[in-house]
Amino acid sequence: MPNPQADTLKAEGNKFFKGGDFAKAIEKYEAASRIDPNVPAYFSNAAACWEKLGNFEKMAEAGKNCIKADRNFVKGYFRLATAQKNLNQLQECIKTLENGLGVQSTSPDLKRMKKEITELQRGEQVAAYISKAQEQLQNGDISSSMKTLELASRLDAGNPDVEKMMARVKPKYEAMEARRKAGLSSTEQHKERGDEAYKAANFEGAIEHYTKCIDSLRANGKAESPLALKAYSNRAACYKQISNFDGTIADCTAVLEVDPENVKALVRRAQAFEGVERYRFALQDVKTVLGMPYNTVGKANFDLCNMMQHRLNRTVQQLKKMG
């Protein structure tokens, strides 16, 4: 049952709110919450007042207290997310909205705001990419500028600012690429064509070109050259795409014989070992990656290997019990 004294204070606060005296309303709502801190509406109403006064730090505090009072009170998440949006805390805002949607997945207010914030984040990211591409172009790094614009285009295809910048960078990039390709040896050209085929998802065609590159390098005693390692690594990726796990293992092993701490080769080989049910070998490669410095491995590879380690440990333990 609501505390009568606290409810009376809330009613007085509502009158002040309707009259536009938000400071007085806050006093009443806060007094009510001190009497009964388990009623989320007191904090929610105070948050609405703080919003009217433009004090979003206090609004966020009230929103958090509202959620603390009752984690199933959806309006609390909306109040907190509104404050975080106005404080430009977009990542935190998205997290709050997702938590709220976890309570009530159909909430139109939360869904609408999440869509708005996602669009804001995308717009900010695209603007940051454009700014970075301009800086890279000014520094003469045409290749990086082009790659940055491609990232921007993937986020917002058809964005006029991206297209305008692309019109400046792309001709320079294409001319630079034409000059670079003209100077490639026939062996390097095979590797280049393999890369192009891979990007086009023509994995069999890519394997053919990488194989010609590798064969040429081996014939000239350059089987351990940087170009050979790249060709082996890329061919391994192709084999993995078509589920030729033995081919993946062989090519990754060729890379690791020269570069034992090649993270990409270790991860791919672990996945391939798992694919052919050689779980202990897969686990060993995964443990090798997880034993390396985090900055070397990177978050994506670390998270993947961590997940694989748990899965493989369970599988190995099950096999021990069966055996």
C-alpha positions, -999 to 999 in steps of 0.1 A, spaced: 0 0 0 13 35 -8 23 57 21 -5 82 26 18 110 36 41 103 6 11 102 -18 -1 135 -4 32 151 -12 31 136 -47 -3 152 -53 10 186 -41 40 181 -65 16 174 -94 -2 207 -87 31 226 -88 41 208 -120 9 217 -137 14 253 -126 49 254 -141 67 257 -107 91 228 -113 114 236 -85 86 234 -59 73 202 -75 108 187 -72 108 195 -35 75 176 -30 85 146 -51 119 143 -33 102 146 1 78 118 -10 107 96 -21 125 101 12 94 87 30 90 58 5 120 52 -18 104 21 -33 78 40 -54 94 47 -88 68 74 -98 82 99 -73 116 97 -89 101 96 -124 81 128 -118 111 145 -103 131 135 -135 104 151 -156 108 184 -137 146 183 -140 140 179 -178 118 210 -178 146 229 -160 172 216 -184 193 200 -157 200 167 -173 226 156 -148 200 157 -121 175 141 -145 198 112 -150 203 108 -113 165 107 -108 162 83 -136 187 59 -121 169 61 -87 136 54 -105 151 22 -120 166 13 -86 132 16 -70 116 -7 -95 135 -23 -123 103 -32 -141 91 4 -143 97 11 -180 93 49 -177 124 50 -155 145 37 -185 129 63 -207 137 91 -182 173 80 -179 178 76 -216 163 110 -223 189 126 -199 218 106 -214 207 117 -249 208 153 -239 242 148 -222 254 133 -255 261 100 -237 249 80 -267 266 47 -259 252 47 -224 218 58 -238 216 28 -261 225 5 -232 197 20 -210 172 16 -239 182 -20 -245 178 -27 -207 143 -11 -209 134 -31 -239 145 -62 -221 117 -54 -196 91 -44 -222 101 -52 -258 70 -35 -273 75 -1 -256 70 24 -285 88 52 -267 119 31 -261 119 17 -296 115 51 -312 143 66 -291 166 37 -299 161 43 -336 168 80 -332 200 74 -312 212 48 -336 207 73 -365 226 99 -345 255 76 -338 256 66 -375 256 103 -385 284 111 -361 305 81 -373 300 91 -409 310 127 -402 341 114 -383 350 92 -413 347 121 -437 369 143 -415 395 115 -412 395 110 -450 400 147 -456 430 147 -432 445 116 -448 441 131 -483 458 163 -471 487 142 -458 490 124 -492 477 91 -479 453 84 -508 449 47 -501 439 52 -465 416 80 -475 398 58 -499 394 30 -474 380 54 -448 354 66 -474 345 31 -482 337 25 -445 316 57 -445 297 46 -476 289 12 -460 274 30 -431 254 55 -452 252 46 -489 243 76 -510 253 102 -484 260 134 -505 290 144 -484 306 110 -488 299 110 -525 314 145 -529 346 135 -511 347 102 -530 346 122 -563 378 139 -552 396 108 -539 386 80 -562 402 93 -594 435 98 -575 432 63 -560 425 46 -593 454 64 -610 477 54 -581 465 17 -583 470 16 -621 506 27 -616 512 2 -588 497 -27 -608 517 -18 -639 549 -24 -619 539 -58 -605 557 -90 -615 536 -119 -630 538 -136 -596 526 -106 -578 498 -102 -604 485 -137 -595 483 -127 -559 465 -95 -569 440 -113 -590 435 -138 -562 426 -109 -539 402 -95 -565 385 -129 -569 382 -133 -531 365 -100 -528 341 -111 -555 334 -143 -535 349 -164 -563 369 -186 -540 378 -213 -564 391 -187 -588 411 -170 -560 426 -204 -550 438 -209 -586 456 -176 -586 471 -180 -551 483 -214 -561 501 -200 -592 517 -173 -570 529 -199 -545 542 -223 -571 561 -196 -588 577 -185 -555 586 -221 -545 602 -226 -579 624 -196 -572 633 -205 -537 611 -179 -521 586 -202 -503 591 -183 -471 590 -148 -485 564 -122 -472 545 -125 -505 543 -163 -501 530 -160 -465 503 -136 -477 494 -160 -505 493 -190 -482 472 -171 -456 447 -159 -483 444 -193 -498 437 -207 -464 409 -182 -460 395 -194 -494 397 -231 -483 379 -222 -451 351 -205 -471 345 -237 -491 349 -260 -460 382 -275 -473 395 -278 -437 425 -300 -446 436 -273 -471 431 -246 -445 452 -265 -420 481 -271 -444 483 -235 -455 480 -221 -420 508 -245 -409 530 -233 -438 525 -197 -424 531 -207 -388 563 -226 -396 578 -192 -406 557 -169 -383 547 -190 -352 528 -161 -336 506 -152 -367 472 -147 -349 451 -150 -381 467 -184 -390 464 -197 -355 427 -188 -353 419 -202 -388 438 -234 -381 419 -238 -348 386 -234 -366 397 -259 -393 409 -284 -367 375 -282 -350 358 -287 -384 376 -320 -388 370 -330 -351 406 -327 -341 395 -309 -309 427 -312 -289 448 -296 -317 421 -268 -320 423 -262 -283 461 -260 -283 460 -232 -310 432 -214 -292 453 -215 -259 483 -202 -278 463 -172 -290 448 -165 -256 484 -166 -241 495 -138 -263 493 -101 -254 457 -88 -257 468 -58 -279 484 -82 -303 454 -105 -305 427 -78 -306 393 -79 -290 375 -98 -318 400 -126 -319 403 -128 -281 365 -130 -277 363 -157 -305 390 -178 -290 377 -174 -255 343 -187 -267 360 -215 -286 381 -225 -256 350 -230 -234 333 -250 -262 363 -272 -269 370 -278 -233 335 -292 -229 339 -313 -260 373 -327 -249 359 -335 -214 330 -353 -229 352 -374 -252 374 -383 -221 343 -396 -204 332 -416 -234 367 -430 -239 
